[in-house]
Amino acid sequence: MAEVLFGIGLLVFLSLFFTAIFQRTLLPDVLLLMVLGIVLGPYVLGWVKPEDFGKSGGVMSTIALVVILFE
């Protein structure tokens, strides 16, 4: 569970970092997140496996609900 939360936190940090890069270079931040997903995915480094996505579903839905309620 700690790995899942660390991964989610890392993705949030990287998305904010990529947004800052986008504002300076006008390079889309989604493009950088897609490249990161390909690198970390099962085909290049193999750090994230397809069965790992089921573990983070409950955490992601809870975080999304909290964000929506506070908006």
N, CA, C and O atoms as CSV, one atom per row, in Angstrom:
chain,resi,resn,atom,element,x,y,z
A,1,MET,N,N,0.829,-1.196,0.000
A,1,MET,CA,C,0.000,0.000,0.000
A,1,MET,C,C,0.872,1.257,0.000
A,1,MET,O,O,0.510,2.268,-0.602
A,2,ALA,N,N,2.011,1.190,0.671
A,2,ALA,CA,C,2.898,2.344,0.721
A,2,ALA,C,C,3.471,2.651,-0.659
A,2,ALA,O,O,3.663,3.813,-1.015
A,3,GLU,N,N,3.743,1.593,-1.438
A,3,GLU,CA,C,4.275,1.807,-2.782
A,3,GLU,C,C,3.255,2.500,-3.674
A,3,GLU,O,O,3.606,3.349,-4.495
A,4,VAL,N,N,1.994,2.132,-3.507
A,4,VAL,CA,C,0.927,2.740,-4.314
A,4,VAL,C,C,0.807,4.220,-3.982
A,4,VAL,O,O,0.725,5.051,-4.886
A,5,LEU,N,N,0.797,4.557,-2.704
A,5,LEU,CA,C,0.694,5.971,-2.312
A,5,LEU,C,C,1.917,6.763,-2.756
A,5,LEU,O,O,1.799,7.913,-3.177
A,6,PHE,N,N,3.089,6.145,-2.660
A,6,PHE,CA,C,4.303,6.813,-3.124
A,6,PHE,C,C,4.235,7.054,-4.627
A,6,PHE,O,O,4.616,8.124,-5.101
A,7,GLY,N,N,3.760,6.080,-5.370
A,7,GLY,CA,C,3.635,6.227,-6.816
A,7,GLY,C,C,2.661,7.315,-7.202
A,7,GLY,O,O,2.921,8.090,-8.123
A,8,ILE,N,N,1.535,7.379,-6.502
A,8,ILE,CA,C,0.542,8.420,-6.778
A,8,ILE,C,C,1.113,9.797,-6.454
A,8,ILE,O,O,0.934,10.742,-7.221
A,9,GLY,N,N,1.793,9.911,-5.330
A,9,GLY,CA,C,2.414,11.184,-4.968
A,9,GLY,C,C,3.474,11.604,-5.965
A,9,GLY,O,O,3.595,12.782,-6.302
A,10,LEU,N,N,4.239,10.637,-6.432
A,10,LEU,CA,C,5.271,10.932,-7.428
A,10,LEU,C,C,4.646,11.399,-8.733
A,10,LEU,O,O,5.152,12.327,-9.364
A,11,LEU,N,N,3.559,10.772,-9.144
A,11,LEU,CA,C,2.886,11.196,-10.371
A,11,LEU,C,C,2.300,12.601,-10.253
A,11,LEU,O,O,2.347,13.379,-11.205
A,12,VAL,N,N,1.751,12.921,-9.088
A,12,VAL,CA,C,1.214,14.266,-8.873
A,12,VAL,C,C,2.349,15.296,-8.930
A,12,VAL,O,O,2.209,16.345,-9.559
A,13,PHE,N,N,3.469,14.990,-8.271
A,13,PHE,CA,C,4.614,15.898,-8.305
A,13,PHE,C,C,5.129,16.076,-9.724
A,13,PHE,O,O,5.405,17.199,-10.148
A,14,LEU,N,N,5.262,14.969,-10.468
A,14,LEU,CA,C,5.766,15.058,-11.835
A,14,LEU,C,C,4.809,15.819,-12.738
A,14,LEU,O,O,5.248,16.542,-13.633
A,15,SER,N,N,3.504,15.667,-12.515
A,15,SER,CA,C,2.561,16.413,-13.346
A,15,SER,C,C,2.687,17.918,-13.090
A,15,SER,O,O,2.594,18.713,-14.025
A,16,LEU,N,N,2.895,18.307,-11.845
A,16,LEU,CA,C,3.099,19.732,-11.550
A,16,LEU,C,C,4.423,20.228,-12.125
A,16,LEU,O,O,4.513,21.349,-12.625
A,17,PHE,N,N,5.443,19.385,-12.048
A,17,PHE,CA,C,6.749,19.723,-12.618
A,17,PHE,C,C,6.653,19.868,-14.131
A,17,PHE,O,O,7.218,20.797,-14.709
A,18,PHE,N,N,5.937,18.948,-14.769
A,18,PHE,CA,C,5.781,19.016,-16.215
A,18,PHE,C,C,4.938,20.221,-16.628
A,18,PHE,O,O,5.142,20.777,-17.707
A,19,THR,N,N,4.007,20.623,-15.794
A,19,THR,CA,C,3.222,21.828,-16.086
A,19,THR,C,C,4.123,23.056,-16.064
A,19,THR,O,O,3.974,23.948,-16.899
A,20,ALA,N,N,5.052,23.108,-15.121
A,20,ALA,CA,C,6.009,24.223,-15.074
A,20,ALA,C,C,6.896,24.221,-16.308
A,20,ALA,O,O,7.204,25.279,-16.857
A,21,ILE,N,N,7.310,23.030,-16.750
A,21,ILE,CA,C,8.111,22.948,-17.971
A,21,ILE,C,C,7.287,23.420,-19.163
A,21,ILE,O,O,7.803,24.110,-20.042
A,22,PHE,N,N,6.001,23.048,-19.196
A,22,PHE,CA,C,5.132,23.455,-20.299
A,22,PHE,C,C,5.030,24.966,-20.380
A,22,PHE,O,O,5.059,25.527,-21.476
A,23,GLN,N,N,4.914,25.625,-19.263
A,23,GLN,CA,C,4.764,27.070,-19.272
A,23,GLN,C,C,6.018,27.764,-19.799
A,23,GLN,O,O,5.933,28.859,-20.354
A,24,ARG,N,N,7.168,27.140,-19.631
A,24,ARG,CA,C,8.410,27.755,-20.110
A,24,ARG,C,C,8.718,27.401,-21.553
A,24,ARG,O,O,9.202,28.248,-22.304
A,25,THR,N,N,8.445,26.155,-21.960
A,25,THR,CA,C,8.865,25.691,-23.275
A,25,THR,C,C,7.720,25.518,-24.266
A,25,THR,O,O,7.963,25.265,-25.446
A,26,LEU,N,N,6.491,25.648,-23.814
A,26,LEU,CA,C,5.295,25.429,-24.629
A,26,LEU,C,C,5.217,24.002,-25.175
A,26,LEU,O,O,4.586,23.764,-26.205
A,27,LEU,N,N,5.850,23.065,-24.495
A,27,LEU,CA,C,5.759,21.644,-24.803
A,27,LEU,C,C,4.610,21.070,-23.982
A,27,LEU,O,O,4.561,21.308,-22.775
A,28,PRO,N,N,3.688,20.327,-24.582
A,28,PRO,CA,C,2.527,19.832,-23.823
A,28,PRO,C,C,2.940,18.900,-22.683
A,28,PRO,O,O,3.749,17.993,-22.878
A,29,ASP,N,N,2.379,19.129,-21.491
A,29,ASP,CA,C,2.721,18.310,-20.336
A,29,ASP,C,C,2.190,16.884,-20.472
A,29,ASP,O,O,2.758,15.952,-19.902
A,30,VAL,N,N,1.116,16.716,-21.215
A,30,VAL,CA,C,0.570,15.374,-21.424
A,30,VAL,C,C,1.564,14.510,-22.194
A,30,VAL,O,O,1.664,13.308,-21.950
A,31,LEU,N,N,2.287,15.111,-23.107
A,31,LEU,CA,C,3.285,14.379,-23.880
A,31,LEU,C,C,4.370,13.818,-22.964
A,31,LEU,O,O,4.790,12.672,-23.125
A,32,LEU,N,N,4.815,14.613,-22.017
A,32,LEU,CA,C,5.848,14.144,-21.086
A,32,LEU,C,C,5.306,13.046,-20.170
A,32,LEU,O,O,6.031,12.105,-19.848
A,33,LEU,N,N,4.048,13.150,-19.746
A,33,LEU,CA,C,3.460,12.098,-18.919
A,33,LEU,C,C,3.295,10.806,-19.701
A,33,LEU,O,O,3.456,9.722,-19.140
A,34,MET,N,N,2.977,10.901,-20.984
A,34,MET,CA,C,2.861,9.697,-21.808
A,34,MET,C,C,4.223,9.021,-21.975
A,34,MET,O,O,4.318,7.796,-21.902
A,35,VAL,N,N,5.260,9.798,-22.194
A,35,VAL,CA,C,6.606,9.236,-22.311
A,35,VAL,C,C,7.016,8.579,-20.994
A,35,VAL,O,O,7.621,7.506,-21.003
A,36,LEU,N,N,6.698,9.202,-19.876
A,36,LEU,CA,C,7.001,8.616,-18.570
A,36,LEU,C,C,6.262,7.296,-18.391
A,36,LEU,O,O,6.834,6.338,-17.872
A,37,GLY,N,N,4.999,7.231,-18.811
A,37,GLY,CA,C,4.235,5.997,-18.711
A,37,GLY,C,C,4.810,4.884,-19.564
A,37,GLY,O,O,4.825,3.724,-19.150
A,38,ILE,N,N,5.280,5.226,-20.744
A,38,ILE,CA,C,5.885,4.219,-21.612
A,38,ILE,C,C,7.185,3.707,-21.017
A,38,ILE,O,O,7.465,2.510,-21.071
A,39,VAL,N,N,7.984,4.608,-20.449
A,39,VAL,CA,C,9.264,4.200,-19.861
A,39,VAL,C,C,9.054,3.330,-18.629
A,39,VAL,O,O,9.746,2.325,-18.468
A,40,LEU,N,N,8.116,3.690,-17.756
A,40,LEU,CA,C,7.894,2.931,-16.529
A,40,LEU,C,C,7.034,1.693,-16.742
A,40,LEU,O,O,6.968,0.830,-15.867
A,41,GLY,N,N,6.385,1.596,-17.876
A,41,GLY,CA,C,5.459,0.505,-18.154
A,41,GLY,C,C,6.136,-0.845,-18.350
A,41,GLY,O,O,7.353,-0.968,-18.208
A,42,PRO,N,N,5.335,-1.855,-18.679
A,42,PRO,CA,C,5.851,-3.223,-18.749
A,42,PRO,C,C,6.790,-3.481,-19.920
A,42,PRO,O,O,7.448,-4.521,-19.936
A,43,TYR,N,N,6.883,-2.587,-20.899
A,43,TYR,CA,C,7.685,-2.871,-22.080
A,43,TYR,C,C,9.118,-2.362,-21.995
A,43,TYR,O,O,9.994,-2.917,-22.658
A,44,VAL,N,N,9.389,-1.331,-21.207
A,44,VAL,CA,C,10.745,-0.783,-21.161
A,44,VAL,C,C,11.438,-1.172,-19.857
A,44,VAL,O,O,12.339,-2.011,-19.866
A,45,LEU,N,N,11.032,-0.575,-18.737
A,45,LEU,CA,C,11.665,-0.879,-17.459
A,45,LEU,C,C,10.945,-1.966,-16.678
A,45,LEU,O,O,11.564,-2.680,-15.889
A,46,GLY,N,N,9.664,-2.093,-16.889
A,46,GLY,CA,C,8.898,-3.124,-16.197
A,46,GLY,C,C,8.585,-2.814,-14.751
A,46,GLY,O,O,8.283,-3.728,-13.983
A,47,TRP,N,N,8.646,-1.560,-14.354
A,47,TRP,CA,C,8.353,-1.200,-12.961
A,47,TRP,C,C,6.872,-1.288,-12.658
A,47,TRP,O,O,6.492,-1.643,-11.542
A,48,VAL,N,N,6.030,-0.974,-13.625
A,48,VAL,CA,C,4.585,-1.011,-13.437
A,48,VAL,C,C,4.038,-2.150,-14.285
A,48,VAL,O,O,4.272,-2.211,-15.492
A,49,LYS,N,N,3.314,-3.041,-13.644
A,49,LYS,CA,C,2.718,-4.176,-14.332
A,49,LYS,C,C,1.206,-3.972,-14.415
A,49,LYS,O,O,0.645,-3.246,-13.594
A,50,PRO,N,N,0.531,-4.596,-15.387
A,50,PRO,CA,C,-0.919,-4.396,-15.527
A,50,PRO,C,C,-1.707,-4.752,-14.267
A,50,PRO,O,O,-2.730,-4.125,-13.991
A,51,GLU,N,N,-1.259,-5.732,-13.507
A,51,GLU,CA,C,-2.004,-6.092,-12.294
A,51,GLU,C,C,-1.851,-5.058,-11.177
A,51,GLU,O,O,-2.610,-5.097,-10.209
A,52,ASP,N,N,-0.899,-4.141,-11.282
A,52,ASP,CA,C,-0.737,-3.080,-10.282
A,52,ASP,C,C,-1.849,-2.043,-10.357
A,52,ASP,O,O,-2.108,-1.349,-9.373
A,53,PHE,N,N,-2.510,-1.924,-11.502
A,53,PHE,CA,C,-3.551,-0.924,-11.643
A,53,PHE,C,C,-4.766,-1.230,-10.789
A,53,PHE,O,O,-5.467,-0.304,-10.380
A,54,GLY,N,N,-5.040,-2.489,-10.504
A,54,GLY,CA,C,-6.160,-2.851,-9.644
A,54,GLY,C,C,-5.938,-2.435,-8.204
A,54,GLY,O,O,-6.901,-2.182,-7.480
A,55,LYS,N,N,-4.691,-2.360,-7.776
A,55,LYS,CA,C,-4.373,-1.976,-6.401
A,55,LYS,C,C,-4.649,-0.502,-6.141
A,55,LYS,O,O,-5.052,-0.131,-5.039
A,56,SER,N,N,-4.438,0.327,-7.135
A,56,SER,CA,C,-4.566,1.767,-6.913
A,56,SER,C,C,-5.960,2.303,-7.226
A,56,SER,O,O,-6.205,3.495,-7.040
A,57,GLY,N,N,-6.867,1.472,-7.688
A,57,GLY,CA,C,-8.199,1.936,-8.060
A,57,GLY,C,C,-8.978,2.532,-6.912
A,57,GLY,O,O,-9.590,3.590,-7.058
A,58,GLY,N,N,-8.965,1.864,-5.765
A,58,GLY,CA,C,-9.684,2.376,-4.600
A,58,GLY,C,C,-9.102,3.680,-4.082
A,58,GLY,O,O,-9.837,4.586,-3.689
A,59,VAL,N,N,-7.790,3.766,-4.084
A,59,VAL,CA,C,-7.122,4.980,-3.603
A,59,VAL,C,C,-7.394,6.140,-4.557
A,59,VAL,O,O,-7.684,7.254,-4.121
A,60,MET,N,N,-7.300,5.877,-5.858
A,60,MET,CA,C,-7.530,6.938,-6.841
A,60,MET,C,C,-8.963,7.446,-6.804
A,60,MET,O,O,-9.198,8.648,-6.925
A,61,SER,N,N,-9.930,6.537,-6.636
A,61,SER,CA,C,-11.324,6.977,-6.586
A,61,SER,C,C,-11.591,7.796,-5.324
A,61,SER,O,O,-12.364,8.753,-5.370
A,62,THR,N,N,-10.977,7.446,-4.217
A,62,THR,CA,C,-11.141,8.221,-2.984
A,62,THR,C,C,-10.537,9.608,-3.127
A,62,THR,O,O,-11.145,10.595,-2.712
A,63,ILE,N,N,-9.352,9.692,-3.707
A,63,ILE,CA,C,-8.703,10.988,-3.905
A,63,ILE,C,C,-9.524,11.850,-4.864
A,63,ILE,O,O,-9.695,13.046,-4.630
A,64,ALA,N,N,-10.030,11.253,-5.938
A,64,ALA,CA,C,-10.854,12.005,-6.896
A,64,ALA,C,C,-12.122,12.522,-6.217
A,64,ALA,O,O,-12.531,13.657,-6.462
A,65,LEU,N,N,-12.743,11.711,-5.371
A,65,LEU,CA,C,-13.943,12.141,-4.665
A,65,LEU,C,C,-13.659,13.299,-3.719
A,65,LEU,O,O,-14.449,14.240,-3.639
A,66,VAL,N,N,-12.547,13.242,-3.005
A,66,VAL,CA,C,-12.172,14.321,-2.085
A,66,VAL,C,C,-11.925,15.609,-2.859
A,66,VAL,O,O,-12.371,16.679,-2.447
A,67,VAL,N,N,-11.211,15.509,-3.986
A,67,VAL,CA,C,-10.926,16.708,-4.787
A,67,VAL,C,C,-12.212,17.309,-5.330
A,67,VAL,O,O,-12.392,18.526,-5.299
A,68,ILE,N,N,-13.109,16.461,-5.830
A,68,ILE,CA,C,-14.376,16.962,-6.373
A,68,ILE,C,C,-15.219,17.610,-5.284
A,68,ILE,O,O,-15.845,18.643,-5.521
A,69,LEU,N,N,-15.242,17.028,-4.113
A,69,LEU,CA,C,-16.055,17.602,-3.030
A,69,LEU,C,C,-15.497,18.936,-2.543
A,69,LEU,O,O,-16.266,19.823,-2.173
A,70,PHE,N,N,-14.191,19.093,-2.539
A,70,PHE,CA,C,-13.603,20.345,-2.085
A,70,PHE,C,C,-13.620,21.437,-3.156
A,70,PHE,O,O,-13.432,22.613,-2.844
A,71,GLU,N,N,-13.843,21.059,-4.399
A,71,GLU,CA,C,-13.968,22.069,-5.457
A,71,GLU,C,C,-15.287,22.763,-5.310
A,71,GLU,O,O,-15.607,23.655,-6.096
